[in-house]
């Protein structure tokens, strides 16, 4: 008898599962596009509003800080009213304020718009990740996690292409909103392209099903006469003894994740521009390698090394490769460094969605990961500002980035072991806390 061969993994996913995945993937891709576009135009913003590097970096800081507001709000909505509604509202929100950022006539106005943008940015992840991962089978959740998080890097590539091919068209045009010397229309057009993600909402509204695990929980609560529990503020549940350490450890881990990522990425386009290099090829290399890396690390986390082992190996590899990424004078080696850092330092993110959603029960799978992820973003929000201050104090961009990459990568590798292994956890309507 000929043994039956299992179909490839992508044929094991049905249409409902794929649509939930794609809704989150494209939402996260366009979220990443709208945020990273700003990293290319920091020099332009400095010229338009006559601010130093620290204040330019503070735009990234305030955006990341306000992600916490969006993560908490959308997370609680996702647990109470389902995952779809807050996902759609978050996409509309960050699209609107990305667009309005391009009309800023002062640094203070731009600062406010980026803070408001951050709310929508935080909400997309908190609602989207449980929507997608609660649809997918347990055995493929690590792979889905890596592919989903890779959406951010696709967004970074898209913003790189936009800067390379659209920005130059408008860079020579006068800025109608500023009289500052050197200010051009180019950087404003970059922000205006951020309205595009709003179109995604129409498809999500009609083409994507609500999470089956969340719906199962609602049915269970009604059948057991506990429907009132669905209306309770789920945030309070995170402070109870059985979940308190889960919340603390997850928040610490994501703080280290965020500090590591923004150490690598936020000032990187500026570093390349100051070297007289076209950022496009290096950013495509970094983000392309990250897309592959996080998918492979996510897949690897389904095997014997688990989520914790995959995070540790990826983080320590990134620490070792930091000098190649930033301190060589060879353009060829800088390109190799971009590839290597993307696959490793960027690769740690392959496990993040799966690990966080597996740490929390269904009742708080919106607000729990949303809080942890965006507490991490709030802590990581200091990274652009800190690196800007180090530069103002005399340190090179490369030196500041290398120091931060090494420190944060070592913390990531340590903190992941303060929590349990989560690989293989099944999602049910009433599930247990994994301690």
N, C-alpha and C positions, 0 to 999 in steps of 0.2 A: 504494500500500500504506500503510495507516494504521500509524504507529509505535506500538509497544507501550509502554504507560505502566506504569512500575514501581509496584507497590503501595506504600501509605504504609509508613513505617519500622516501625511497630508490627506490621504484618502480615508483616514479613520475619523475625520472631522466632518460633521454634517453642515448643511447650509446655515442653520441657525447659529451654530457655534462660530462659523467663519464670519458671519455678519457682526456678531458681538465683538469678535476680535478686531475686525477692520474698523469698526466705529471707534474703539479705544485707540487703535494704532494710529489712524489718521488724525484723531484729535490730539494725541501726544506729539505726532510729527509736526503739526501746524503750531502747536504750543511752543515746541522747540524752535521752530522757524521764527516766530514772533519775538521770542526772547533773544536768540543768538544774533539776530540782525543788528541789535544794538552794539554788540562787541566789535563790529566792523567800523562803526562811525563814532567811536569815542573821541578820536582826534578832531573830527568835525564839530562835535558838541563842545569840546573845549574851546575851539576857535569861535563858535557862534555866541557862546555865553561867557567867554573869558573866565574859565574855571580851571583849577589845577587837576592833576591826576587823581588825587584823593576824592575830590568832589565828583569827577566823572565816574570813578569806581563806585561811589555812593549810589548812583542810579541802579546799579546791579544789586547793591546791598538792600535798598528799600524794596525792590521788586521781590527778592527772595524772602525778605522779612514778612511781607504781607501775604505771601503764599500760605502762611499759617492760618490766617483768617479764612481764606478760601477753602483750605483743606478741612478745617473744623466745620465750617458751615455746610459745605457740600457733603462731607462725611456723615453728618447728622441727618441731612435730608435723604441721603442714600439709604440709611438704615431705617428711616421712618416711612418714606414715600417711594422707595425703589431707586435703582441705580440710574435709570435713563434720564429722568427729569433733571437732576443736578448736572449730569454730563452735558446736556444741551444748553442749559443756562450758563454754565461755565464757559463753554466755547463762544457763545454770543457775547459774554461779558469781556473776555480777554481780546476778542476781535475788535470790539468797539473802542477800547482804550488803547490798543495798539495803533489804531487809525487816528485817534485824537492826539496821540503823542506827536504826530507830524505837524500839528498846528501850534505847537508850543511857542510862545513869544518871550519866555523867560526860563531861566533854569528852575525856578520855583514851580512854574506850571508843568514843566516836563517831569520834575520830581514827583508831583502829585499824580500825574497820569500814569507813571510807571508803578507807583504804589498801588493804584486801583487796578492796573493790569495784573499785578501779582495776585490779587484775590481770585480772578478767573483762572489764572495759571495753576494755582493750588487746587482749585476745585475740580479741574479736569482729571487729574491723577486720582484723587480720592474717590471719585465716582466711577471712573472708567475702568480701573484695574479690577475691582471686584466684579464688575459687569462681565468683563471678558473671561477672567479666570474661573468664575463660578459656572460658566458655560462649558469650559474645556474639561476633558477627562483627566483624572489625577495623574496617570502615568506620563502625560505629556505636558504637565503644568510647568515644569522647569524650562522646556523648550519655548512654550508660549511666553513665559516670563521674559526670556532673553529677546525673543522677536518683538515683543511689545515695547520693551524699554529701548530697543533699537530705533523705534520711531523718532526719538529725540535726535539721534545722530543723523537720520535721514533729513530731519528738519534743519540741522546744522549745515548739511551739504546743500540743501535748497537755498538757505540764506547766503552761503558762499557763492553759489552761482548767480543769485540775484545781485549781490554786491559786485561781482566781476563783470556782469553783462548789462545790468540795468542802471546801476549807480553811475558809471561813466557817462551815460547819455545825459544825465541831469546835473552832473558835478560842475559843469562849466556855466550853468544857468544861474542868474542872480537869485538870491534868497528874498522872496517878497515879504518875509516876516522878520528880517533882521538886517541891520545896517552894519554889523560887525565885519571888519576886514577878513576876507577869506571864507566867509560863510556862503554856502551855495544851496541850491535846491535839492541836491543829491541825497543828503541824509534824511530829509523830510519824506521823500518818495519811498525810501526804505521802510519807514514806519507806515506809510499809507498802504503798502502792499499787505499789511497785517489784517486787513478787513476780509481777505479771501476765506479764512476758515469758517466764517459765519455760514457759508453755503452748505457746509457739512451737516448742519443741524437738520435741514430738510430731509435728508436721507435717513438720519438716525430716527427721526420722528416716525417715519413710515416703514422703514425696512429692518429695524432691530427689535428683537424680543427682550422683554424684561428678564432679569436673572431668574432661572428656575429654582435656585437654592433660596433666594429671597422670597419668591412666591410660595415655595413649600413651607417656609417659616410662617408666613402670614396665614396659610391654611391651618397649620398646626396650632397657632395661637387661637384662632377662632374655634376650632374643634374642641380645645381644652378649656374654653372659657377664659382665656388670658389675653383677649384682643387688646385690652387697655395697655398691656406691656409695650405694644408697638408704638404707642404715642409718648412713651417716656423719653426724656433726654438721655440719649445713649452715652453722652460724654461722661456722665456720672458713673456709669458702669466701669469705666476705665480706672477709677480711683478705688475700687473695691479690692480687698487683699489678694484675691486670686488673679487679678489682672494688673495690679500696680507694677510689679517687677517686669512683666511682659512689656508694658508701656514704656518704662524707664529704659530697659535694655535696648528695645527697638529704636527709641529716640536717640540714645547715645550712638548706636551703630549708624543710623542715618545721618547724624551730625558729622561723623567722621567721613562717611561716603561723600556728603556734600562738600565738605572742606577739601577733600581730595579732588573731586571733579572740577570745582571752580578754580582750584590751584592750577590745574592742567589747562583749562579752557578759556577763562574769562579774558585774560590779558594776552593770550596766545596770538590772535590776529595783530594786535599792536606790536608785540615782539617781532613778528615777521615783517611788518611794515617798516619798523625801525631798522631792520637788517637790510632794507632795500629789496625785499623779496615779495613776489606776488603771493598773497596768502592762499590762493585757490588750490594749487596742487597739494600743498601741505595739509590743508584742512580736509580736502577730499580724501587724502591718504589716511589721516587720523580717523576721520569719521567712518570711512569705508571699512577700515580695519576694526573699528569699534563695533560696527554692525555685525561683522562676521564673528568677532571675539565674544560679544555678549550672547549671541545665539549658541556658540560652541560651549562656552562656560555654563550657560543655562542648561544645555543638554547634558553636559558632564555632571552637573549637580544632581541628575536623576540616577547616577550610578553610585558606586561604592564610596566615593569621596564625599558625597552629599553636598548640601548647601554650604555648610561651614568650610569644608575642605576646599571647595571651588573658590569661595570668596578669599580665603587665605592665600592660596597659590596665585590668584590673579593680582591681589594687592601687593604681595612681596615681589612679584615679577616687575610690577610697575615701579616700585621703589628702586630696584636695581637698574632700571633702564632710564631713570630721570636724567643722568648726565648726557646720554646719547640724544635724548629728546631736545635738550636746550643748550648745552655748553660746547658743542663742536663747532668748528669754523667751516666745515665742509658742508656744502648744500646737499650733496648726495647722502651724507650721513644724517643730516637733519631730516631728510625724507624717510630714511630707514627708521630713525627715531620716532617720527610721527606714526609710522605704521606699527611699530612695536608698542608704543605707549597706548595707542588706540585699542589694540588687541588685549592689553593687560590692564592698565589703569582704567581705561574705559570699560573693559570687560567685567569688572567687579559688579557692574549694574545688572548683569544678566540674571542674577539671583534675587535682586531686591524685591520686585513685585511678588514673586512666589513666596519668599521668606516672610514678608510682612503679612500677606493675606493668610498664610498658614499659621501664623502666631496667634491670630485672633479668631474667636468664634463668630458665627454668622450674624448674631445680633449686633455686633459692633465691627463688622468687617469693612464698613465704610469709614467710620470715625476713628477706629483704632489705627489702621495703617495711615489714614489721612493725617491724624495728629502726629504720629511718629515721623512720617516722611517730611512733614512741613515744620515740625520742631527742628528736624535736621536742616531743612532749608533756611530756617531763621538763624540757626547757629552758623551755617555755611554762608549766610548773607554777609558776614563780616569779611569773608575772603577777598572780594574785589577791593574793599576799602583798605584792609590791612596790607595787601600787596601794593596798593597805590601809595600808602604812607611809607612803606619800606623804600619805594622808589624815590619819593620826595626826600627821604633821609639819606640818599646816596647809593642805595643798593641798585644793581642792575635788575631789569625785568627777569632775566634768566636766573640770577641768583635768588631773587625773592620766590620765584615759582619753584625752583629746585628744593629750597628749604621747606616750603609748604607741602610739596608732593611727598617728600620723604617722611616728614612728621605725621601727616594724616594717613598715609598708607600703612605705617606701622601700627597706628591706633586702630584702623579698620581690622587688621589681622588679629589683633588682641581681643577687641570687643565682641566679635562674632562668636567667640567661644564662651561668652558669659550667658548665652542662651542655648536651648536644646537644638538638636537636629530636627528638622521639620519635614524632610523628604518623605513622600508617600501619604501624607495626611489627607483624609477624605473629608469633603465638605457635606454637611447635612443640615437639616433645619434646626436641630438642637444638638450642637456639638460641644465638646469639652475644651477647656483652656489647655494649651500645651505648655507645661511648665518645665 
